[in-house]
Amino acid sequence: MKTFIPSAKNIERKWYVIDAAGLPMGRVASQVATILRGKNKPEFTPFIDMGDNVIVVNAAKIVFTGKKLDQKVYVTHTGQPGGNRETTARQMMDKNPERAFRLAVKGMLPKNAIGKQMISKLWVYAGPEHEQAAQKPEKLEIKA
């Protein structure tokens, strides 16, 4: 008996659209990361990018549970001495909700070249409209 190993030409990629309005950030991000990684497919292989394309709309209406809006801090560094910059989740959601969601998903993907390929298949929009209508994405319901 031979073991089946899928190759890049055998992979069928679907398009999904997810409405994130009113859903918790972590729950939606973990489901999106699972789809981007391809773990929802029976032929999942860890060393191959098996994932589908995901469009997330209404990222500005996503919610945080508990006190995370004020207590969660995003830290960046400018590269200069003393260049730490801190932003709370509330400030990030007001200024750039797409970036906040993308960072949440990126943290759940592998930290290597395959992870970079996976995150490139994610499109996030603050409002209800998206530009990928030509791909005919399927609507996917996330369980909250």
Backbone hydrogen bonds in HBPLUS format (Angstrom, degrees):
<---DONOR---> <-ACCEPTOR-->    atom                        ^
c    i                          cat <-CA-CA->   ^        H-A-AA   ^      H-
h    n   atom  resd res      DA  || num        DHA   H-A  angle D-A-AA Bond
n    s   type  num  typ     dist DA aas  dist angle  dist       angle   num
A0010-ASN N   A0007-SER O   3.05 MM   3  5.42 146.7  2.16 110.1 119.7     1
A0053-ASN N   A0014-LYS O   2.95 MM  39  6.19 158.0  2.00 175.4 169.6     2
A0138-GLU N   A0015-TRP O   2.85 MM 123  6.20 164.7  1.88 146.5 141.5     3
A0016-TYR N   A0053-ASN O   2.96 MM  37  6.31 150.9  2.05 147.0 155.9     4
A0055-ILE N   A0016-TYR O   2.78 MM  39  6.08 152.1  1.85 152.6 162.3     5
A0017-VAL N   A0138-GLU O   2.80 MM 121  5.98 152.8  1.88 151.7 152.6     6
A0140-LEU N   A0017-VAL O   2.96 MM 123  5.97 163.9  1.98 160.9 159.5     7
A0018-ILE N   A0055-ILE O   2.77 MM  37  6.16 157.2  1.82 164.0 172.0     8
A0057-VAL N   A0018-ILE O   2.94 MM  39  6.25 165.0  1.96 162.8 167.4     9
A0020-ALA N   A0057-VAL O   3.07 MM  37  6.19 174.7  2.08 161.8 161.3    10
A0023-LEU N   A0020-ALA O   3.24 MM   3  5.53 170.7  2.25 128.5 128.6    11
A0022-GLY N   A0061-LYS O   3.00 MM  39  5.91 172.7  2.00 131.2 132.8    12
A0063-VAL N   A0023-LEU O   3.03 MM  40  5.87 172.4  2.04 143.7 145.8    13
A0028-VAL N   A0024-PRO O   3.21 MM   4  6.41 168.7  2.22 158.5 161.3    14
A0025-MET N   A0063-VAL O   2.90 MM  38  5.92 143.3  2.04 170.3 172.6    15
A0029-ALA N   A0025-MET O   2.92 MM   4  6.02 165.2  1.94 154.1 159.1    16
A0030-SER N   A0026-GLY O   2.96 MM   4  6.02 156.7  2.02 143.3 148.9    17
A0031-GLN N   A0027-ARG O   3.19 MM   4  6.36 157.0  2.25 143.0 148.8    18
A0032-VAL N   A0028-VAL O   2.92 MM   4  6.14 160.3  1.96 154.1 159.9    19
A0033-ALA N   A0029-ALA O   2.90 MM   4  6.04 157.1  1.95 146.1 152.6    20
A0034-THR N   A0030-SER O   3.05 MM   4  6.21 149.8  2.15 140.0 147.5    21
A0035-ILE N   A0031-GLN O   3.11 MM   4  6.42 154.1  2.18 145.4 151.7    22
A0036-LEU N   A0032-VAL O   2.86 MM   4  6.10 164.1  1.88 155.4 160.1    23
A0037-ARG N   A0033-ALA O   2.97 MM   4  6.02 148.4  2.07 141.8 149.8    24
A0038-GLY N   A0034-THR O   3.03 MM   4  6.14 134.4  2.25 135.7 147.5    25
A0039-LYS N   A0034-THR O   3.12 MM   5  5.47 141.8  2.27 157.9 159.6    26
A0038-GLY N   A0035-ILE O   3.17 MM   3  5.05 127.9  2.46  92.4 106.1    27
A0052-ASP N   A0035-ILE O   3.25 MM  17  6.08 154.3  2.32 135.9 139.7    28
A0041-LYS N   A0038-GLY O   3.22 MM   3  5.72 165.9  2.24 116.2 118.6    29
A0044-PHE N   A0041-LYS O   3.35 MM   3  5.51 144.9  2.48 118.1 115.0    30
A0048-ILE N   A0045-THR O   3.30 MM   3  5.68 169.5  2.31 119.0 120.2    31
A0054-VAL N   A0121-LYS O   3.05 MM  67  6.44 162.9  2.08 164.4 169.8    32
A0123-TRP N   A0054-VAL O   2.93 MM  69  6.31 159.9  1.97 159.8 165.5    33
A0056-VAL N   A0123-TRP O   2.77 MM  67  6.19 162.9  1.79 162.9 168.9    34
A0125-TYR N   A0056-VAL O   2.82 MM  69  6.15 153.6  1.89 165.4 174.1    35
A0058-ASN N   A0127-GLY O   2.91 MM  69  4.53 160.6  1.95 122.3 121.1    36
A0061-LYS N   A0058-ASN O   3.14 MM   3  5.50 153.0  2.21 107.6 115.3    37
A0059-ALA N   A0125-TYR O   3.07 MM  66  6.03 172.9  2.08 143.6 144.4    38
A0062-ILE N   A0059-ALA O   3.41 MM   3  5.37 166.5  2.43 105.1 106.3    39
A0060-ALA N   A0126-ALA O   3.42 MM  66  4.80 167.9  2.44 116.4 117.8    40
A0070-ASP N   A0067-LYS O   3.15 MM   3  5.86 138.8  2.33 117.2 125.6    41
A0071-GLN N   A0067-LYS O   2.97 MM   4  6.02 153.4  2.04 151.7 159.5    42
A0072-LYS N   A0068-LYS O   2.92 MM   4  4.95 160.0  1.96 128.0 132.6    43
A0090-ARG N   A0069-LEU O   2.90 MM  21  4.84 134.8  2.11 153.9 139.7    44
A0089-ALA N   A0072-LYS O   3.05 MM  17  5.58 133.3  2.27 150.8 150.3    45
A0074-TYR N   A0087-THR O   2.71 MM  13  5.12 174.2  1.71 162.0 162.4    46
A0087-THR N   A0074-TYR O   2.91 MM  13  5.12 151.6  1.99 146.4 155.3    47
A0076-THR N   A0085-ARG O   2.89 MM   9  5.19 162.8  1.92 152.6 158.4    48
A0085-ARG N   A0076-THR O   2.80 MM   9  5.19 161.9  1.83 152.8 152.0    49
A0078-THR N   A0083-GLY O   2.99 MM   5  4.97 154.1  2.05 125.1 132.6    50
A0083-GLY N   A0080-GLN O   3.00 MM   3  5.07 130.3  2.26 145.2 136.0    51
A0092-MET N   A0088-THR O   2.99 MM   4  6.27 159.1  2.04 150.6 156.9    52
A0093-MET N   A0089-ALA O   2.87 MM   4  6.01 158.2  1.92 148.1 153.6    53
A0094-ASP N   A0090-ARG O   3.02 MM   4  6.20 147.7  2.12 142.8 151.4    54
A0095-LYS N   A0091-GLN O   2.93 MM   4  6.05 158.5  1.98 148.0 154.0    55
A0096-ASN N   A0092-MET O   2.70 MM   4  5.45 156.7  1.75 146.8 154.4    56
A0100-ALA N   A0096-ASN O   3.39 MM   4  6.77 156.6  2.45 148.7 154.8    57
A0101-PHE N   A0097-PRO O   3.15 MM   4  6.38 161.8  2.18 148.9 152.5    58
A0102-ARG N   A0098-GLU O   2.97 MM   4  6.15 161.4  2.01 147.9 153.7    59
A0103-LEU N   A0099-ARG O   2.91 MM   4  6.06 157.8  1.96 149.8 155.0    60
A0104-ALA N   A0100-ALA O   3.15 MM   4  6.37 149.9  2.25 140.0 147.8    61
A0105-VAL N   A0101-PHE O   3.05 MM   4  6.38 158.0  2.10 154.0 158.9    62
A0106-LYS N   A0102-ARG O   2.86 MM   4  5.98 163.4  1.89 151.0 156.5    63
A0107-GLY N   A0103-LEU O   3.11 MM   4  6.18 149.0  2.21 142.1 148.2    64
A0108-MET N   A0105-VAL O   2.93 MM   3  5.31 151.2  2.01 110.8 120.1    65
A0109-LEU N   A0106-LYS O   3.28 MM   3  5.36 166.3  2.30 106.3 110.4    66
A0115-GLY N   A0112-ASN O   3.08 MM   3  5.26 120.5  2.45 100.6 115.0    67
A0116-LYS N   A0112-ASN O   3.19 MM   4  6.61 145.9  2.31 147.3 156.9    68
A0117-GLN N   A0113-ALA O   3.13 MM   4  6.48 149.5  2.23 144.1 151.8    69
A0118-MET N   A0114-ILE O   2.97 MM   4  6.25 151.6  2.05 146.3 154.4    70
A0119-ILE N   A0115-GLY O   3.02 MM   4  6.25 162.0  2.05 150.5 153.7    71
A0121-LYS N   A0118-MET O   3.09 MM   3  5.60 163.2  2.12 113.8 119.2    72
A0122-LEU N   A0119-ILE O   3.27 MM   3  5.49 150.5  2.37 114.5 113.5    73
A0135-GLN N   A0132-GLN O   3.27 MM   3  5.72 152.0  2.36 109.1 116.1    74
A0136-LYS N   A0133-ALA O   3.10 MM   3  5.44 164.0  2.13 113.2 118.0    75
